[in-house]
Amino acid sequence: MLASRIRFAGLAACLLVGATACGAAPSTTAAPAASGGSAAAGVDARTAASAADFGGLDKLVEAANKEGKLHVIALPPDWANYGKIIAAFKAKYPGIEIEEETPDAASADEINAVKTRKGQDRAPDVLDIAQSFAISGAAEGLFAPYKVQTWDKIPENQKEATGLWFNDYGGYVSIGCDAKKIATCPTSFADLLKPEYKGKVAMNGNPTQSGSAFAGVYSAALANGGSFDDIQPGLDFFKKLKTAGNFNPVETTPATIEKGETQISIDWDYNNAAYAPKMAEKGLDWKTNIPSDGKFLQLYAQAINKDAPHPAAARLWQEFLYSPEGQNLYLAGFARPVLLPAMKADGSVDAAAEANLPPVDGEPAFPTEEQVTKAKEVLASGWGAAVAG
């Protein structure tokens, strides 16, 4: 049964503090994708629900090495530090080749790949998806339950009870701006309607497919009299933005920022913050502001494809991401890891990276699963009309 709420009050408090301060080896054989995956001591890797099912982490590593591959999708190197995360995994487990595909794909593309490539070796082994897609994917029976070794440190309301998905890292909706080209960078959604931003306000994707863009509309709704029960004011805001001529339909990427095609971008704070040093090398001054009138914090979730062609490698990847090394790598990329409170408590947190998080004031709030589902339905039927023309 899915966790009843996408809520983490205890975790949120810690995140805000961080933002402002502070035996014999079993026989293991790799099998083709269609035959049930790798087996260790009679355990099918596809049904293994923890490292203990393999006989421990070392045996999981053996099973993953025998598979020799991990197929990932939608992991841009500039997103939450995934370039360095993938490099670190390769260095730690050199026997496993990581096949990277379509780094700029959206959460909806990941779900579609799982459905359309079932039984194929090129199906994604793991998914990194927005919360709303984790909920719907689990409901459709697409994921395999698995509990990483640090499972008990993940807050109860940040994971599906059986391990079908579990939150990993996240951030706030923010407004990025090229201060070399924009005289005064916007600090609120209200600012975005000003005439000086004509044709300049972009997003990272389409909100019916992209988790960051979906959150952008939710944030705009909160800034304009809406609520988690009512995302319509967010659609109304973007309609106004379009009518004013300020909405820019170009999807934000590092390349579009560098070319000056997207001078203002609504995106996660960890994306906008990570762009800054890279753009500085190219003569740009990229600033990040959390909108004062629409604060929205959300975490992305991890899940394992139920029919993963490399099921042991998929599980080892998750173990790495939820280790202190993996979580601190997210933090170094300006993302707020789900295990941050636990790492602060045990002293394993990278304090310097934590201090670099974009500052945020106030307490965040979070929608329920039912509210997210309703919001997705409203967006699906209304987004096109809001920005048409």
N, C-alpha and C positions, 0 to 999 in steps of 0.2 A: 504494500500500500504506500502511495506517495506521502512524503512528509506534508503535513497539513498547511504549513505556511512558509513563505520565503522571507523569514524574519530572523534577525540575529542581534537582538538588542545588546547582549553582553559583548559580542564580537565588535559591534559597531562602536561601542564606547572605547574599546582598546584601539580600534583603527583610528578613531578621531584623536586619541592621545598621541598615537604615532604620527599623525599628520601634523599635529601642531607642536610636538616636542620630540617631542620625543621618541653419523654411521656410514656404511658403504654407499657410494653414489648410486642412485637408482638408474636403471636403463632408460634412456630417453631417446625417442625417435621422432623425427620430423615427418609429418604426413602431409599429403596434398590438401589444398584448401577444402575440397569437398568431402574429405574422409574423416573429419572430426578433429583435426589439429594434432599437436604433439602430445604424447603421453609420457608420464613419468610414474614408474611403479604402479601402473594400472590406473593412474589418474588422467583423465582427459583434460588437457589444459583449458579447453573451452568451458568446462564446468567447474574449474577450480575457483573457489570463492575467496581464497586467501593464499598467501605464500606458504602457510602451514600445510596446505593440501599437496604441495610439491615436496614437502619434507624440509621446508625452510627456504630462506632467501637464496642461499648458495645453490640449492637444487633448482630454484626458479631461474637463476642465471644460466645454469647448464642447459635447461630446456630452451630458454630463449636463444642461447648461442647455437644450439642445434638447428633452430629455425632459421637463424641467420639474417632475418629481415624484419623491418617494421615499416608499415606504410602509413604515412600521416598526410593529412590534408588541412588546408586553411590555417597554416601557422606562419604568418609573415615574420621575417627576421626582426622587423622593427616593432612588432606587437608584443608587449609585455616581456621583452628581452628573449624571444624565442630563438633568435639567431645564436645567442650564447648558450641557451639551454640545450639546444640540439647538439651544439659543438661539445658541450660538457658530457652529454650522454654518450656520444661517439667515443670520446676519450676514455670514459670509464668502462665502456663495453665495446671495444674495437671489433669484436666478432659479429656485431650486429650492424648491418647496413640499413641506414634510414633512407627510405624512398620518400622524397618530399614532392607533393603535387599541389598545384593551384593554390599558392599561398594566400592570395587575396579573395578566396571563395568565402561566401557568407555561411552562417549557421544552417540556413535552409539548403544550401548546396551539399553540406556534409550529410544531412539527413537523407537527401535524395540519392547521394552516392551509396549510402548503406543499403537503400532499398533496391536500386537498379543494378548494383554489382554483386548481389548475393551469390556466393559460390565462386566468385572470381578472385584471383590472386591480387588484383589491383583494387579490391575493396578496402576502404579505410579500416585499419585495426582499432584506432582510437578516435574519439571525437573531443573537440574543445568547442563547446557551444554555449550560446546565451541561455540563461535560466529558462526562458519560456520554451525553447526548443528541447531542453533536457526533460521538462515536464511532459511535453507532447510525445517525444520519442520513447520515453519510458512507458507511457500509456499505450503506445502502439506495439510494445513488446520487442523493440529493436536492440536493447542493451542486455549485457550479461552482468549479473550481480558480482561484485568483487569488493573486498574490504582491504585497503592497504594497511601496512603495519602500524601506521600512525592514526588509524581510524578513530580510536577513542579520543584523540585530541581535536578532531573536527567537531565543532559544536553540533548538537543533535539536530537543530533546525537548519543545518547547512548540508544535509545529506538525506538521500532517500534511505529508508530504514534498512533495506536489504542490500544496498550498495549498487543499485542500478545507475545512480549518478551521485556525485558529491562535488560541492563547490570547491574552488581552487584558488582563484585570485579575482580581483575586481578593482573598481575605481568609480569615480564620480563623472557624470556628464560635465563637460567643460567646453569653453569657447577658446579655440586657438586663433591667433592673429599674427600676421606679419607686420610688426611695428615699423618696419622700414617703408612699407607702402601704405599703411593705415595710420593716419595722424593720431587718432585716439581709439585704442582697442576697446571693443564692447565688453562690459562686465555683467550684463544681464540680458535676458530675452527681450525685454522692452527696448533696450538699446538697438537690437538688431533691426528694428523697424525704421530706424533713422535714415533719411535720404542719402547720407554720405556713404551708406553701405550698399548702394544699388548694384545688383548683379554679383555680390561678393560672398553671400552667406551659403556655404556648402555643408554637406554631411558626409559621413563615412558609410555610404551605401543607401539602399532602399529600406525603409523601416518594416516592410512586409517580409523582408529576407534577412536583414542585418540586425544583430542584437544591439550594436551601438546606436544605430539610427532609430530603432524602436525605443530605446531609452531616451534618445533626444526628444522624441515626440511626447513621451511620458513626462519628461522634465518640463517641456514647454506647457503641457497641460497644468502642471502644478503651479507654474508661474502665472497662469492666466485664469485662475478661479476654478480649475478642474480638481480632480482627485484621483486616487487609484481606482475608484469606481466609475470615473468619468474621464476618459482620455479625449473626448470630443473637442474640448477647448484647445488641445494641442494641435489637432487637425485644423481647427479654425485659425490658429496662429499661423500655421504654415501657409494657409490659403491667403491670409493677409500679407504674409511675406512675399508670396508669389505675385499678388495683385500690385504690391508696391514696387515690384521689379527687383527686389533684393535677393530673392531665392536663386541660387546657382545650382543647376541640376548636375554639375560635374561631380563625380564621386572623388572624395579626397584620398590621395595617396602621397607618399613622399615626393614622387615625381611631379604631381600637379602643384604641390606647394612650391617646389623649386622653380617651376616654370611660371609661377605667379597666377596660375589658373584658379587656385582656391586660396584666396588671401585670408578668409575667415572660415573656420571649420568647427562644426559641432561634433564632438567626439569624446571618447573616454579621456580622462586627465592623464592616464599613463601613456597614451598614444601622443597626445599633444606635448606632454613634457619630454618625451623621448625624442621628438622631432627637433627640439631646441638646439642641442649641441651639434647635431648633424647639419642643421640649416645654418648655424653660425659659421661653419667651415665654408659655406657657400655664399656668405655675405648677407644672410637673412637674419632677422631678429624675431624669432618666433616666441610669442608670449602665451601663457596659459592662465585663464581665469575660470574659477568655478562660479557659475551664474548666481548672483545674489538672490534672485527671485524664483529659482527652480532647482534646488539641490536634489539630486537623485543618485544614490549609490547602489550598485548591483555587482554581484560576483558571477563569473563564468564557471561552468561546470565541466567536469571530465566524465566520460563514459566510455565503455568498451563495447565495440560491436559484437553482438551475440554470435555472429558468424565470421568473426575475425579470421583472416587467413593465417595470421601469426599470433595465436592467442597467448602464448607464453611471453613473447616480446611485448605484447600489448600490456600485460600485467606488470612486467618489469618496468616499462615506461611510467606507469602510474606510481609504482613504488619510488622511482627516482623523483618524480614531480613533487611527491608529498614527503620527501626527506628534507632535512634542514638545508642541504645543498640546493635542491630544486626550489624550495620556497624562498630562500635568500636570493636566488637568481631572478625570480619574479620581482622581488623587492628592489633589486638593483636596476630593474627596468621601470621603476616608478609605479608598479602595480602593488596592491595591498593583498598579501597572501592570507589564505584562510587560517593558517596556523600561526599567524603573527602573535596572538595573545599567548599561545603555548610557548612559542620561542622566546618571547620576552620573559616569561616566567622561568624558563630553564637556562636562560643566558645564551642561547644559540642564535639569536637574531643578529643580523648585520646592522649595528646601530648607526653607522655612517649612512648606509642606504636608506634606512628608515627616516633619518633626519632630512633627506632630500625630497620626501613626498610633498606634493603641492599642499599648501595649508588650506584647511577647511574649518569654518565655524558652524556651530549648531549641530543638532541631532538629526540624523537621517531617519526616514521612515521607509517601510517596505511593503509592497503589495502581496496579497495572498495569491495562491495558484489560481483560484477562481477569477480574481480580478485581472491577472495576467492573461488568462484565456479569453476573457471578455474583451480586453483591450486589443488583443490580436485580431479578433473577429471584426471589431470596429475599424481597425486599420486596414484590414484586407478589403473591406467593402468601400472605404472612404478615402484612402490615400490618393489614388489616381485622380479622383475628381478634385481633391484639394489643391493639387499642384499641376493640374492640366492646363493646357493652353500655351 
